Amino acid sequence: MSIIACIGSGNMGFALMKGASKDAVKNTEIFITDTDKEKAKDAAARLGAKVLNTNTEAAEKCDIIFLAVKPQVLAQVLAEIAPVIKKRYTSGGAEKDSAPVLVSMAAGWSIDKIQKTIGDKIAVARIMPNTPSLIGKGMIVLSSSPEVTTEKIDELKKILGEAGIVDTIDEKYMDAVTGLSGSGPAYVYLFIEALADGGVSAGLPRDKALNYAAQTVLGAASMVQETGKHPGELKDMVTSPGGTTIAGIAALEDGAFRSTVIKAVEAARKRSIELG
């Protein structure tokens, strides 16, 4: 049985533990800790998990420890659990064999920085999930230190896979991932809202405009994934000469739409680096 702890019960931690609690992930026991005890109790009740009083308890008991805290809080959490983690790694026998893997989702915190903070040669994985993980539609990107065994990586992929698509990547790309898929849902929500506003401006009722906008984005994204065609090719399929779509695209280009989106991803990437 794998014993999992999630330090922090915010949206991302809850989303991933929701996946870990599904029947497809067998033989797991989940513990939650949070400085907000009521929030932890509520999350645990919804997940069928248990609450631990301290982060130290999580470090003592668990095989996989998810660090679902903000980058600004991670140093404090690592300092708190470091003595226990180091003890488990330096002890002999069965305790060392079950030494835990730390899984961080804090933007900007490299694996090397985490290891230097808590101890060299500690098994550390770094992930960047996004909020659609709450409904099992997330994009979760994974990197790991050499100390994380192949078996543990496979186990992590199984747990995370219940929250969405999991992909592994060299850690040097993780800040770019943060700017794209980590922050990307917010850009898409903004686009859906703007698209719906355009519909309202054109005379549609608000509820219908929002529904049409959301389904349009969902359908278009599915077309990219399921056809394997380049977005430019799919765009051309709907863009008739002198038609309505090219008029709309011209208006987007006048507003530097693509350039602005590129700058948004780059700005988020730079902020991720700053947070580290």
C-alpha positions as CSV (number, residue, x, y, z in Angstrom):
1,M,0.0,0.0,0.0
2,S,1.2,3.5,-0.8
3,I,0.7,6.1,1.8
4,I,0.3,9.6,0.4
5,A,0.4,12.9,2.2
6,C,-0.7,16.2,0.7
7,I,0.7,19.2,2.6
8,G,-1.8,21.9,1.7
9,S,-5.5,21.4,0.7
10,G,-5.9,24.2,-1.9
11,N,-7.3,23.7,-5.3
12,M,-4.3,22.0,-6.9
13,G,-3.6,19.7,-3.9
14,F,-7.3,18.7,-3.7
15,A,-7.5,18.1,-7.4
16,L,-4.5,15.7,-7.4
17,M,-5.7,13.9,-4.3
18,K,-9.1,13.5,-5.9
19,G,-7.4,11.6,-8.6
20,A,-5.4,9.6,-6.1
21,S,-8.6,8.6,-4.3
22,K,-10.2,7.1,-7.4
23,D,-10.8,3.3,-7.6
24,A,-8.3,3.1,-10.5
25,V,-5.5,4.0,-8.1
26,K,-5.6,1.0,-5.8
27,N,-4.1,0.4,-2.4
28,T,-3.5,4.0,-1.5
29,E,-4.1,5.8,1.8
30,I,-4.3,9.6,1.8
31,F,-3.5,12.0,4.5
32,I,-4.0,15.8,4.4
33,T,-2.4,18.6,6.4
34,D,-3.1,22.3,6.3
35,T,-2.6,25.3,8.6
36,D,-6.3,25.8,8.2
37,K,-7.6,22.8,10.1
38,E,-11.2,23.2,9.0
39,K,-10.2,23.4,5.4
40,A,-8.2,20.2,5.9
41,K,-11.1,18.4,7.5
42,D,-13.4,19.4,4.7
43,A,-11.0,18.2,2.0
44,A,-10.4,15.0,3.9
45,A,-14.1,14.3,4.3
46,R,-14.7,14.9,0.5
47,L,-11.8,12.6,-0.4
48,G,-12.3,9.8,2.1
49,A,-8.8,10.8,3.5
50,K,-7.5,11.4,7.0
51,V,-6.2,14.6,8.6
52,L,-2.8,14.8,10.3
53,N,-2.1,17.5,12.8
54,T,1.4,18.5,11.6
55,N,3.6,18.4,8.5
56,T,6.1,16.4,10.6
57,E,3.6,13.6,11.0
58,A,3.2,13.5,7.2
59,A,7.0,13.3,6.8
60,E,7.1,10.4,9.3
61,K,4.3,8.3,7.9
62,C,4.1,8.7,4.1
63,D,5.8,7.3,1.0
64,I,4.9,10.1,-1.3
65,I,4.6,13.7,0.0
66,F,2.9,16.3,-2.2
67,L,4.0,19.8,-1.4
68,A,0.9,21.7,-2.4
69,V,1.9,25.1,-1.0
70,K,2.7,28.4,-2.6
71,P,6.3,29.1,-3.5
72,Q,6.6,31.8,-0.8
73,V,5.7,29.1,1.9
74,L,7.7,26.2,0.6
75,A,11.0,27.1,2.4
76,Q,9.1,27.1,5.7
77,V,7.5,23.7,5.1
78,L,10.8,22.2,4.0
79,A,12.6,23.5,7.1
80,E,9.8,21.9,9.2
81,I,10.0,18.5,7.7
82,A,13.8,18.3,6.9
83,P,14.9,16.6,10.2
84,V,12.4,13.8,9.7
85,I,13.2,13.3,6.0
86,K,16.9,13.3,6.6
87,K,16.5,10.7,9.4
88,R,14.5,8.4,7.2
89,Y,17.2,8.6,4.5
90,T,20.1,8.1,6.9
91,S,18.5,5.3,8.9
92,G,19.2,1.7,7.9
93,G,16.9,-1.2,7.2
94,A,13.3,-1.0,6.3
95,E,12.9,2.7,7.2
96,K,15.5,3.7,4.6
97,D,13.9,1.4,2.0
98,S,10.6,3.3,2.4
99,A,12.2,6.8,2.3
100,P,9.7,9.2,0.8
101,V,9.6,11.0,-2.5
102,L,8.8,14.7,-2.3
103,V,6.6,16.1,-5.0
104,S,6.6,19.8,-5.4
105,M,4.3,21.9,-7.4
106,A,5.7,25.3,-6.4
107,A,6.5,27.5,-9.4
108,G,10.1,28.5,-9.7
109,W,11.5,26.1,-7.1
110,S,14.0,23.9,-8.9
111,I,14.8,20.3,-7.8
112,D,18.3,21.4,-7.0
113,K,17.1,24.2,-4.8
114,I,14.7,21.9,-2.9
115,Q,17.5,19.3,-2.4
116,K,19.9,22.0,-1.1
117,T,17.2,23.2,1.3
118,I,16.2,19.8,2.7
119,G,19.2,17.6,2.0
120,D,21.2,16.2,-0.9
121,K,20.3,12.9,-2.5
122,I,16.6,13.2,-1.4
123,A,14.2,11.9,-4.0
124,V,12.4,14.9,-5.4
125,A,9.9,15.2,-8.3
126,R,8.6,18.5,-9.6
127,I,5.3,18.8,-11.3
128,M,3.3,21.6,-12.9
129,P,-0.5,20.8,-13.0
130,N,-3.3,23.2,-13.9
131,T,-6.7,23.8,-12.6
132,P,-8.7,21.6,-15.1
133,S,-7.2,18.8,-13.0
134,L,-10.1,19.5,-10.7
135,I,-12.4,17.8,-13.3
136,G,-9.9,15.2,-14.6
137,K,-8.9,17.3,-17.6
138,G,-5.6,18.7,-16.4
139,M,-2.2,19.0,-18.1
140,I,0.4,17.7,-15.6
141,V,4.1,18.0,-16.5
142,L,6.6,16.0,-14.5
143,S,10.4,16.1,-13.9
144,S,12.4,14.2,-11.3
145,S,15.8,13.9,-9.7
146,P,17.9,10.8,-10.4
147,E,17.0,9.5,-6.9
148,V,13.4,8.9,-7.9
149,T,13.2,5.3,-9.1
150,T,11.5,4.2,-12.3
151,E,8.9,2.4,-10.1
152,K,8.1,5.6,-8.2
153,I,7.8,7.5,-11.5
154,D,5.4,5.0,-12.8
155,E,3.4,5.2,-9.6
156,L,3.3,9.0,-9.8
157,K,2.1,8.8,-13.4
158,K,-0.7,6.5,-12.3
159,I,-1.8,8.8,-9.5
160,L,-1.5,12.0,-11.5
161,G,-3.1,10.4,-14.6
162,E,-6.4,10.3,-12.8
163,A,-6.4,14.1,-12.9
164,G,-5.5,14.5,-16.6
165,I,-2.7,14.0,-19.1
166,V,0.8,13.5,-17.7
167,D,3.9,14.2,-19.6
168,T,7.6,14.1,-18.5
169,I,10.0,16.8,-19.5
170,D,13.6,17.9,-18.8
171,E,13.4,20.2,-15.8
172,K,15.1,23.1,-17.8
173,Y,11.7,23.6,-19.5
174,M,9.6,23.8,-16.4
175,D,9.4,27.6,-16.1
176,A,8.1,27.7,-19.7
177,V,5.6,25.0,-18.8
178,T,4.5,27.2,-16.0
179,G,3.9,30.1,-18.3
180,L,2.0,28.0,-20.9
181,S,-0.1,25.2,-19.4
182,G,0.3,26.2,-15.7
183,S,-1.0,29.7,-16.2
184,G,-2.7,29.1,-19.5
185,P,-6.2,28.2,-18.3
186,A,-6.6,31.8,-17.0
187,Y,-5.8,33.1,-20.5
188,V,-8.4,30.8,-22.0
189,Y,-11.0,31.9,-19.4
190,L,-10.3,35.5,-20.3
191,F,-10.7,34.6,-24.0
192,I,-14.0,32.8,-23.4
193,E,-15.3,35.8,-21.4
194,A,-14.3,38.2,-24.2
195,L,-15.8,35.9,-26.8
196,A,-19.0,35.8,-24.9
197,D,-18.9,39.6,-24.5
198,G,-18.6,39.9,-28.2
199,G,-21.7,37.7,-28.6
200,V,-23.6,40.0,-26.2
201,S,-22.4,43.0,-28.1
202,A,-23.8,41.4,-31.3
203,G,-27.2,40.9,-29.6
204,L,-27.1,37.4,-28.1
205,P,-28.5,36.8,-24.5
206,R,-25.6,36.5,-22.0
207,D,-26.3,32.8,-21.0
208,K,-26.4,31.7,-24.6
209,A,-23.3,33.7,-25.6
210,L,-21.3,32.2,-22.7
211,N,-22.4,28.6,-23.5
212,Y,-21.6,29.1,-27.2
213,A,-18.2,30.5,-26.4
214,A,-17.2,27.8,-24.0
215,Q,-18.3,25.0,-26.3
216,T,-16.5,26.6,-29.3
217,V,-13.2,26.7,-27.4
218,L,-13.8,23.1,-26.2
219,G,-14.6,21.9,-29.7
220,A,-11.7,23.7,-31.3
221,A,-9.2,22.3,-28.7
222,S,-10.6,18.8,-29.3
223,M,-10.1,19.3,-33.1
224,V,-6.4,20.0,-32.5
225,Q,-5.9,17.0,-30.3
226,E,-8.0,14.5,-32.2
227,T,-7.1,15.4,-35.8
228,G,-3.4,15.9,-35.2
229,K,-3.6,18.8,-37.7
230,H,-1.7,22.1,-37.2
231,P,-3.9,24.9,-35.8
232,G,-3.0,27.0,-38.8
233,E,-4.4,24.3,-41.1
234,L,-7.6,24.0,-39.0
235,K,-7.9,27.8,-39.1
236,D,-7.7,27.8,-42.9
237,M,-10.5,25.2,-43.1
238,V,-13.0,27.7,-41.7
239,T,-11.6,30.8,-43.3
240,S,-13.3,31.4,-46.6
241,P,-12.0,34.1,-49.0
242,G,-13.8,37.4,-48.3
243,G,-15.9,35.7,-45.6
244,T,-16.9,36.4,-42.0
245,T,-14.0,34.5,-40.3
246,I,-11.2,36.3,-42.1
247,A,-12.8,39.6,-41.1
248,G,-12.7,38.5,-37.5
249,I,-9.1,37.3,-37.8
250,A,-8.1,40.6,-39.3
251,A,-9.6,42.4,-36.3
252,L,-7.6,40.1,-33.9
253,E,-4.4,40.8,-35.8
254,D,-5.1,44.5,-35.6
255,G,-5.1,44.1,-31.8
256,A,-1.8,42.1,-31.9
257,F,-3.7,39.0,-30.5
258,R,-1.0,36.4,-31.2
259,S,1.8,38.7,-30.1
260,T,0.0,39.5,-26.8
261,V,-0.6,35.8,-26.0
262,I,3.1,35.1,-26.6
263,K,4.0,37.9,-24.3
264,A,1.7,36.6,-21.6
265,V,3.4,33.2,-21.6
266,E,6.8,34.8,-21.5
267,A,5.8,37.2,-18.7
268,A,4.5,34.2,-16.6
269,R,7.7,32.3,-17.3
270,K,9.8,35.2,-16.1
271,R,7.7,35.5,-12.9
272,S,8.2,31.7,-12.3
273,I,11.9,32.2,-12.4
274,E,11.6,35.2,-10.0
275,L,9.6,33.1,-7.5
276,G,12.5,30.6,-7.4
